[in-house]
């Protein structure tokens, strides 16, 4: 079954990101929706049961700041689980199109509980000189309890709850990551590596995998793999839009990391889908996937996001889609 949510359930019909709070968190079964005009939250255990209550809550961007224009639309969401570094308090992170980032307590959630950072100090909020003032495209919680924030033009801002001073450091293009247009971040915590996707439409994507210090990175450009001399084109031309890890043990398939790419406006037949077999350490672990069956009108190569649908518990199989 499919479920369509729009106004008045959502605070705005333009949804940029969705976050499902994991059952293991001990919190209520929350689903958060980042929209162009604020944040929506759905509380429901089983959407397949029409008799179950669905409780919606909405907060506009104006409730997060005294000057709404300094926030803009909400673009990215992430869950920070309770840990020793945050006084055993779970948090919700929100990225915005203005470059501001909010960290909000999830228990008894309200915008008043949020701490907001931005790069310009507007709206009476904390100014961080090493913080993005361009749109936030992705936020990732890392297993070492850091938060990595990817932006469209200002690289990555790293939040360390145990760090000195303002707790933020900046990683710009050329400082480990390929360039400053960071579109997607994924923590491969089993290998203590972070995957970083980049791209700004004017340049081909560069994919990087780095250790947690960003001091040791490997790169893939379009047409190349770890060994640039190989010439094996296993990462298509395009902008990386999403990176997703289909974990071994949840499916009957192998352990893959998938990369989706949108086409470059100046390059015909760009965009598509690629994957590598973890730990992705040699040329043969990468492969291009056929996206011809995706065709809807003429947009078959516009792959914007990847998610995995695991097999139903009563299906007798771990197969997924």
N, C-alpha and C positions, 0 to 999 in steps of 0.2 A: 504494500500500500504506500501511497505518497501523501504527504501532508503539505499543504500550502499555507504559509503564514504571511500576512500582510497587515496593513493598517486595519483596525486599531490595535492588533496584538503587538506589532512591532512599532517602535517609536518612529521609524522611517523605513520605507520599502527598499532602500538601496543598502544592501548588506555587503560589507567588505571582508568580514572574517567571522568564523563560528568557533566557539570553544566549548567542549563538553568536559565538565569537571569529573575526573575519574572516580569510580565507585570506591576505590581504595582510600580516598581522602577522608572518609568519614563524614563528609559534608552532605547536604541535601543534593538530590539529583538535578543540578543546575545545568542549563544550556545558556551560554551568553552569545549575543549577536552584536557585533560592532557595525554600526550604521553611519550614514552621512550626517545624522542629526543627534547621535547619542548612543546609549547602550540599552539593550533589551535583555531581560532574563526570563527564561521559562523554567518552571519547576514542574517536572512530571517524570514519573518512574517508567511508564510504559506507554509510548505514543500509540501503540497498536490497540490499546484498550480505550474505546471511545467513552466508556463510563468513568474513566479516571479523571480527576480534577486536573486542570492545567492552569497554573497560577502564573500570570504574566506581571512583570514589573518593568517600568520604563524610567529612564533618566535622560534628559536632554543634555547637549554639550554645555548649555548655559548653567547647569547645576554644578559643573566641574570647574568653573572659572568665572571671575567677575567680568571678564572681557571675552565673550565667546569667540571672536575672530582670532584670538591667539591660539585657540585649540583646533578649530576646523573639524572635519569629519573624523570618525574613529576608524582606523585602518588595520589594526593588528591587536590580537589578544594572546595572553599566555598565562598559565597557572604556575605559581610558585608554591610548592608544598611546604607544610610545616617542617621545620628543621631546627637544629641547635643554633644556626646562624641568624634566625629570625624570631627567636623567642617562642618557637613552636606555634607560630601564627601563619596560616595560609594566606596568600595574597593573590589578587588579580592584577595583571599588568595590562595597560591599555596604551597603544601607540596612536598617534594622530597625524593628519596630513600636514600640520604645521611644524612637526618635529617635536612637539611636547610629548612626554611620557608620564603616565600616572601609575602609581603603585597603591592599591586599595586593599584594605582588610576585607576578607570574604565573609567572616562571621559578622552578622548584623550589618551587611554591606550598606554603605551610603556614600555619596560623593564627598561628604565632609570628612570621611576617614582617609581620603586619598592624599598622598604627597605627590606634587606635580613638579617635574623638572622641564626646563626648556633652555634653548641656546641663547635666547635674547633677554630673558628676565622679565618679559612683558606680563602684565596681569598680576603683578605682585608675587610671582612665584620664583622659586630658586633659580638663579642664573648659573649655568655651568659652562664655563668657557670652552671646555672640550666636549661639548654636547651638540648633537645635530640640530640644525634649524631648517632641515629639509624633510619631506614626508618619511614617516616610519613605515617600512615595508614588512618587517618581520621581527618577532621577539622570541627568543629561545631560552628556556631554563636549562642550564648545563649541570651535569652531575656533580661538579665541584662546588655547586650552590651559587654560581655566578649567573647573571642575566646578561645575554648578549642582544643588543638592539641594532638591527640593520636599517640603514637609511638610504635614500635616493640622492646620493651625492656627497655625504659626509662620512662614509665608511661605517664602522661599527663602534658603538659606545658600550663599554663593559662595566656592569655594576657589580661590585664586590661588597657584600654586606659586612665583611670583616676588614675591608680595606681602610687605609688612612684617609684623613681629610674628607673630601666630598664623596669619596667612594667610587668615583667614576674615572675611567681611563678611556682614551680614544685610540682606535686602530684605523689609520687612514690607508688609502691606496698606496702601494709601494712599501708599506710597513708590514709585510707578511701577506695581506690580502691583495688580490690582483688589481682591483680598482675600487673607487669609493662608492660605486653604485651597487649596493648589496641588496639583493632581491629575496634571498631565502637562506635560512640557517638551520642546520640539523645536527644534533649531538649524537654521535655514535659512541655512546658511553662505554660499551664493551671494549672498544679499542682506544678510549680516551682521545678521540679525534673529533673535530668539528668540521662538517661540510659547509662550504660557503658558496652560494651562487651569486653571480654578478651579471650586469648587462644594463645598457642605457639606450637601446635601439640604434644608436649611431655606431656601436661597436659590437662585434661578436662576443658572446658570453665567454667568460673564463670561470672555470670551476676550480675550487681549491679545497684541500683537506689539510687541516692544521692541528697541531697539538694545542693544549689548552693555553699555552703561553703565547701562541701565534709566532713562535720563534722558529718552528720547523714545519714548513708547508710544502706540499706537492701540488702541481697545477695541471689542468687539462684545458687546452684551447680547442676551438672547433677544428676538427681534422686531426687532432692529436690525442694521445693518451698520456700516461705517466712518462713514457719515453717519446719525446717529440720527434725523434728521428724515425719512428716507426711509420709515420704517415698514414696510420689507420684511422679513417674518419668514423669514429664511434661516438662522437658527441656532435649533434647536428648544429648548423648555424642557427642563431637565434638568441633570445634573452631567456635565461633560466627564471622560471616563474615559481617553481615549487620543487622541493626535495622531500622524498618520503621513504621511510624505512619499513619494509614489510618483513617483520621479524620471524626468524626461524622458530618453529614450535607452535606458531599460531596457524600455520597452513601446512598443506602437504607438499608445498613447493620449497625451493631453496631460499636462502636468506639474501634478499636483494635490496639495493637502494635504487629508487627510481628518480629520474630527473625530467621535468616537463619544461618545454621551451616554446615561447611564442615567437612568431616570425619577425624578422627585421623588415621595416617598411620599404627598404631599398633593395632587398634581396629576395628574388623569387624562390619558391620551394624551400624556404627556411622554416624553422620551427619543427616541433615534433616531440618524440618521447624516446628516452634512452634509459638503460639500467646497467648496473654493475653487480657482480656477485661478490659479496663481502668476503674478505676485507678490501677488495678492489685495489690490489697492489700490483697488477700486471696488465698488459695490453689485452690479454684474452678474456679478462673478467668483464669487459665492456661490450655492449651490443646495442645497435639501433633497433627500435621496434617499429613494425609496420603500422602506420596510423591511417591507412587508406579506408579502413572500415569505419572510421570516426566521422566520415564526411557528412556535414549538415550544411546545406547550401554550398559555399566554397570555403568554409572555415575549418577544414579537416586538420590543419596544422597549428591551429590556435589552441594549445593545451595550457590552461591557466592554473590548474590545481590538481593534486592527486590525493585521494584518500582510499583506504582499503576497507572493504566490507567483509568481515569475517563470517564464516559459515555459522548458521544457526545452531544453538546447542543441541537441538533435537533432530538435526539433519543426519546424524550418524557419520559425518565427515568434517574434516577441518578445512575443506576447500573454501576459497574466498574469491572475491572479485575486486 
